[in-house]
Amino acid sequence: MHRLILMRHAQAEMSAPSGGDRARPLAPQGRTEAAAMGRALAERGIKPDLALVSTATRTRQTWDLMHDAFGDVEVRDLAMLYNAGADVIRSLVEGSEEEAGCLMILAHNPGVHLLAVEYLTESAASPAVLDRLAGGFAPGSAAIFSVDVAGRCAYEGFITPRTGGA
């Protein structure tokens, strides 16, 4: 793997008519953001070969609205990504290192945000970069990391629907 994309689902509705939190769909704004983020990543040449996607409705809908921008991508829906902690997401990243040149994890906070901050800390990212992500990981945001041959992640960029998508 040479690149990793850690992404949070786009803006969701506050509740679902039935089915609880897992069934919350994207809000209209989230639908717009998801499609725009797919285009924004693709325009930067950032296209996953493999996408690991939470089975929650909002993450599946985010992926469905993004994937056309990427072309052929292997997708795995993983129930274990629903509200997964940073440790679970990290183990999935490490377990997928040999499977894809560019891996996308599409999941939820706080796990996605915490793992991004862990990678930044481990790579001795600048205080300015750490400050940028310390403020949170807004819906639809994506942190991009380059990955070296030893599996170490280095910060490459952070795209939000406000700055690079919608």
Residue frames relative to the residue before (quaternion, step in Angstrom):
aa qw qx qy qz dx dy dz
M 1.0000 0.0000 0.0000 0.0000 0.00 0.00 0.00
H 0.1544 -0.7990 0.5759 0.0779 3.57 -0.94 0.88
R 0.7936 0.1468 -0.0907 0.5835 3.60 1.23 -0.26
L 0.1216 -0.7708 0.6240 0.0417 3.52 -1.19 0.78
I 0.1196 -0.7562 0.6407 0.0582 3.54 -1.02 0.90
L 0.0892 -0.7568 0.6463 0.0401 3.56 -0.75 1.08
M 0.0503 0.8341 -0.5419 0.0900 3.57 -0.49 1.17
R 0.3111 -0.7086 0.6049 0.1879 3.52 -1.15 0.78
H 0.5917 -0.5690 0.4388 0.3655 3.57 -1.12 0.69
A 0.5702 -0.5912 0.4493 0.3515 3.56 -1.24 0.47
Q 0.7573 -0.4084 0.2730 0.4303 3.56 -1.36 0.19
A 0.1845 -0.8007 0.5667 0.0606 3.56 -0.77 1.13
E 0.5987 -0.5099 0.4649 0.4066 3.53 -1.34 0.25
M 0.5964 -0.5925 0.4065 0.3578 3.58 -1.16 0.49
S 0.7982 0.0210 -0.0008 0.6020 3.59 1.14 -0.57
A 0.3741 -0.6888 0.5687 0.2494 3.52 -1.36 0.19
P 0.5883 -0.5844 0.4097 0.3803 3.61 -1.06 0.63
S 0.7653 -0.1142 0.0750 0.6290 3.59 1.13 -0.67
G 0.6758 0.5189 -0.3450 0.3937 3.56 -1.20 0.38
G 0.4738 -0.7140 0.4224 0.2953 3.60 1.22 0.03
D 0.8205 -0.2859 0.1908 0.4568 3.52 -1.34 -0.30
R 0.6280 0.5544 -0.3437 0.4244 3.61 0.94 -0.80
A 0.7184 0.4643 -0.2392 0.4595 3.57 1.10 -0.68
R 0.4162 0.7134 -0.4851 0.2872 3.62 1.21 0.01
P 0.2813 -0.7728 0.5449 0.1633 3.60 -0.74 1.02
L 0.6291 -0.4968 0.4203 0.4251 3.53 -1.32 0.07
A 0.4535 -0.6265 0.5610 0.2950 3.51 -1.23 0.61
P 0.6692 -0.4768 0.3507 0.4492 3.63 -1.15 0.31
Q 0.6329 0.5191 -0.3301 0.4701 3.62 0.98 -0.81
G 0.6513 0.5290 -0.3096 0.4473 3.59 0.98 -0.82
R 0.6189 0.5375 -0.3433 0.4585 3.57 1.04 -0.72
T 0.6515 0.5008 -0.3018 0.4833 3.58 0.99 -0.85
E 0.6628 0.5195 -0.3001 0.4480 3.58 0.93 -0.96
A 0.6548 0.5303 -0.3240 0.4301 3.59 0.89 -0.91
A 0.6719 0.4825 -0.3028 0.4733 3.59 0.84 -0.93
A 0.6644 0.5048 -0.3039 0.4598 3.58 0.96 -0.86
M 0.6497 0.5101 -0.3268 0.4592 3.60 0.98 -0.73
G 0.6008 0.5415 -0.3601 0.4650 3.60 1.04 -0.65
R 0.6723 0.4851 -0.2874 0.4797 3.57 0.92 -0.91
A 0.6543 0.5272 -0.3175 0.4395 3.60 0.93 -0.91
L 0.6621 0.4857 -0.3090 0.4798 3.60 0.93 -0.82
A 0.6738 0.5024 -0.2983 0.4524 3.59 0.85 -0.96
E 0.6437 0.5254 -0.3250 0.4516 3.60 0.98 -0.78
R 0.6767 0.4500 -0.2771 0.5126 3.59 1.21 -0.50
G 0.5288 -0.6482 0.3965 0.3781 3.59 1.28 0.08
I 0.5128 0.6193 -0.4199 0.4209 3.57 1.24 0.41
K 0.1816 0.7831 -0.5591 0.2030 3.54 -0.18 1.36
P 0.3555 -0.7570 0.5025 0.2192 3.58 -0.63 1.07
D 0.3706 -0.6683 0.5945 0.2503 3.53 -1.32 0.50
L 0.7749 0.1317 -0.0313 0.6174 3.53 1.20 -0.75
A 0.0730 -0.7819 0.6187 0.0221 3.56 -0.93 0.97
L 0.1540 -0.7490 0.6404 0.0722 3.55 -0.86 1.06
V 0.0402 -0.8438 0.5302 -0.0725 3.55 -0.40 1.29
S 0.4903 -0.6386 0.5134 0.2971 3.55 -0.98 0.91
T 0.4782 -0.6892 0.4707 0.2735 3.56 -1.13 0.66
A 0.4164 0.6910 -0.4899 0.3303 3.62 1.20 0.06
T 0.6295 -0.5720 0.3745 0.3692 3.57 -1.07 0.75
R 0.6918 0.4984 -0.2974 0.4297 3.61 0.81 -0.94
T 0.6634 0.4736 -0.3242 0.4801 3.62 1.02 -0.62
R 0.6273 0.5188 -0.3384 0.4721 3.59 1.00 -0.76
Q 0.6636 0.4892 -0.3113 0.4727 3.61 0.92 -0.84
T 0.6019 0.5410 -0.3621 0.4625 3.60 1.01 -0.72
W 0.6753 0.4853 -0.2983 0.4685 3.59 0.83 -0.97
D 0.6507 0.5365 -0.3268 0.4266 3.60 0.86 -0.92
L 0.7007 0.4551 -0.2634 0.4822 3.58 1.05 -0.73
M 0.6824 0.4883 -0.2786 0.4672 3.60 1.21 -0.43
H 0.6437 0.6321 -0.3328 0.2744 3.54 0.85 -1.01
D 0.5805 0.5949 -0.3901 0.3961 3.62 1.03 -0.56
A 0.6298 0.5511 -0.3302 0.4366 3.59 1.13 -0.61
F 0.7243 0.4843 -0.2327 0.4321 3.59 1.18 -0.53
G 0.4273 -0.6737 0.5024 0.3335 3.60 1.06 -0.48
D 0.8161 -0.2556 0.1945 0.4805 3.55 -1.16 -0.67
V 0.1131 0.7770 -0.6036 0.1383 3.57 -0.59 1.21
E 0.3624 -0.6812 0.5826 0.2553 3.58 -0.99 0.80
V 0.1057 -0.8029 0.5864 0.0149 3.57 -0.83 1.02
R 0.0513 -0.7668 0.6394 0.0245 3.52 -1.04 0.88
D 0.2551 -0.7402 0.6071 0.1357 3.54 -0.79 1.09
L 0.0304 -0.8249 0.5630 -0.0394 3.57 -0.63 1.14
A 0.3869 -0.7314 0.5185 0.2157 3.56 -0.58 1.16
M 0.6248 0.5707 -0.3430 0.4078 3.59 1.06 -0.68
L 0.6032 0.5601 -0.3632 0.4365 3.62 1.21 -0.24
Y 0.5087 0.6342 -0.4397 0.3817 3.60 1.20 -0.28
N 0.8437 -0.1211 0.0015 0.5230 3.56 -0.58 1.27
A 0.2363 0.7959 -0.5182 0.2054 3.58 1.10 0.71
G 0.4658 -0.6588 0.5211 0.2782 3.51 -1.18 0.67
A 0.7059 -0.4574 0.3349 0.4247 3.54 -1.31 0.25
D 0.6398 0.5444 -0.3330 0.4284 3.60 1.00 -0.76
V 0.6482 0.5021 -0.3114 0.4804 3.59 1.02 -0.79
I 0.6618 0.4955 -0.3097 0.4697 3.58 0.90 -0.90
R 0.6354 0.5271 -0.3321 0.4561 3.59 0.95 -0.84
S 0.6601 0.5000 -0.3243 0.4571 3.61 0.89 -0.82
L 0.6294 0.5131 -0.3326 0.4796 3.60 1.08 -0.64
V 0.6213 0.5251 -0.3354 0.4752 3.59 1.01 -0.78
E 0.6958 0.4764 -0.2779 0.4601 3.57 0.78 -1.02
G 0.6728 0.4992 -0.2922 0.4613 3.59 1.04 -0.72
S 0.7118 0.4379 -0.2432 0.4924 3.58 1.25 -0.35
E 0.3572 0.7895 -0.4549 0.2054 3.60 1.28 -0.04
E 0.7427 0.4086 -0.2236 0.4812 3.60 0.98 -0.78
E 0.6262 0.6042 -0.3123 0.3813 3.58 1.27 -0.22
A 0.8249 0.1249 -0.0252 0.5507 3.59 1.07 -0.54
G 0.4850 -0.6291 0.5202 0.3136 3.53 -1.21 0.53
C 0.7771 0.0768 -0.0238 0.6242 3.55 1.10 -0.78
L 0.1248 -0.8026 0.5832 0.0128 3.55 -0.64 1.21
M 0.1139 -0.7599 0.6350 0.0801 3.55 -1.05 0.83
I 0.1340 -0.7271 0.6685 0.0804 3.51 -1.09 0.89
L 0.0534 -0.7902 0.6104 -0.0113 3.59 -0.67 1.12
A 0.2284 0.7937 -0.5100 0.2403 3.53 -0.17 1.32
H 0.6619 -0.5305 0.4164 0.3273 3.54 -1.24 -0.65
N 0.4700 -0.5842 0.5653 0.3439 3.49 -1.41 0.20
P 0.5828 -0.1114 -0.7965 -0.1164 1.57 -2.24 0.99
G 0.4512 0.7424 -0.4269 0.2512 3.62 1.21 -0.32
V 0.6703 0.4936 -0.3076 0.4609 3.59 0.84 -0.95
H 0.6731 0.4978 -0.2952 0.4604 3.57 0.88 -0.95
L 0.6741 0.5036 -0.3048 0.4463 3.59 0.84 -0.94
L 0.6609 0.4922 -0.3210 0.4668 3.60 0.94 -0.79
A 0.6177 0.5345 -0.3501 0.4584 3.60 0.98 -0.75
V 0.6676 0.4853 -0.3039 0.4758 3.60 0.91 -0.86
E 0.6153 0.5355 -0.3508 0.4600 3.61 1.02 -0.73
Y 0.6661 0.4914 -0.3091 0.4683 3.60 0.87 -0.89
L 0.6374 0.5236 -0.3284 0.4602 3.59 1.00 -0.77
T 0.6617 0.5050 -0.2999 0.4660 3.54 0.93 -0.89
E 0.6697 0.5133 -0.2932 0.4496 3.58 0.90 -0.94
S 0.7295 0.4113 -0.2365 0.4926 3.57 1.07 -0.71
A 0.4203 -0.7289 0.4434 0.3089 3.58 1.32 0.19
A 0.0860 0.8144 -0.5613 0.1197 3.54 0.86 1.01
S 0.6192 -0.5665 0.3957 0.3729 3.54 -1.18 0.54
P 0.6301 -0.5380 0.3957 0.3962 3.59 -1.17 0.48
A 0.6191 0.5504 -0.3529 0.4351 3.60 1.02 -0.70
V 0.6571 0.4915 -0.3079 0.4814 3.58 0.98 -0.82
L 0.6476 0.5108 -0.3178 0.4676 3.59 0.92 -0.87
D 0.6416 0.5208 -0.3218 0.4621 3.59 0.98 -0.80
R 0.6276 0.5533 -0.3387 0.4305 3.57 1.00 -0.81
L 0.7492 0.3734 -0.2162 0.5025 3.59 0.92 -0.85
A 0.5326 0.6337 -0.4119 0.3808 3.60 1.19 -0.35
G 0.6301 0.5645 -0.3207 0.4260 3.56 1.16 -0.58
G 0.6963 -0.4523 0.2761 0.4841 3.58 1.21 -0.12
F 0.3629 -0.6867 0.5940 0.2097 3.48 -1.40 0.09
A 0.2426 -0.8234 0.4985 0.1208 3.55 0.11 1.32
P 0.6360 -0.5111 0.3934 0.4237 3.59 -1.16 0.44
G 0.8094 0.2604 -0.2168 0.4796 3.55 -1.00 0.90
S 0.5227 0.6532 -0.4100 0.3635 3.60 1.23 -0.05
A 0.1259 -0.7818 0.6078 0.0596 3.55 -1.23 0.59
A 0.1844 -0.7377 0.6414 0.1024 3.54 -0.99 0.96
I 0.1570 -0.7963 0.5817 0.0542 3.56 -0.81 1.03
F 0.0664 -0.7919 0.6069 -0.0114 3.53 -0.95 1.01
S 0.3095 -0.6658 0.6323 0.2470 3.53 -1.18 0.61
V 0.2185 -0.7773 0.5821 0.0955 3.55 -1.10 0.76
D 0.3031 -0.7651 0.5386 0.1807 3.59 -0.76 1.03
V 0.7327 -0.4460 0.2869 0.4266 3.58 -1.30 0.16
A 0.6619 0.4818 -0.3052 0.4864 3.60 1.19 -0.41
G 0.5595 -0.6324 0.3742 0.3834 3.60 1.31 0.03
R 0.4704 0.6668 -0.4504 0.3621 3.58 1.23 0.27
C 0.3128 -0.7656 0.5413 0.1516 3.54 -0.94 0.97
A 0.0717 -0.7714 0.6319 0.0238 3.56 -1.02 0.89
Y 0.5599 -0.6421 0.4263 0.3040 3.54 -0.96 0.97
E 0.1122 -0.7934 0.5971 0.0362 3.52 -0.93 1.01
G 0.7760 -0.2677 0.1854 0.5403 3.58 1.04 -0.68
F 0.2067 -0.7389 0.6287 0.1270 3.51 -1.37 0.28
I 0.0514 -0.8042 0.5917 -0.0235 3.54 -0.69 1.14
T 0.0904 -0.7727 0.6268 0.0434 3.53 -0.96 0.91
P 0.6430 -0.5009 0.3789 0.4384 3.59 -1.16 0.29
R 0.6432 0.5294 -0.3218 0.4500 3.61 1.10 -0.63
T 0.7805 0.3736 -0.1877 0.4647 3.57 0.90 -0.91
G 0.8477 0.1567 -0.0552 0.5038 3.57 1.01 -0.61
G 0.7150 0.4302 -0.2455 0.4934 3.54 1.22 -0.23
A 0.8609 0.1696 -0.0760 0.4736 3.53 -0.43 -1.29
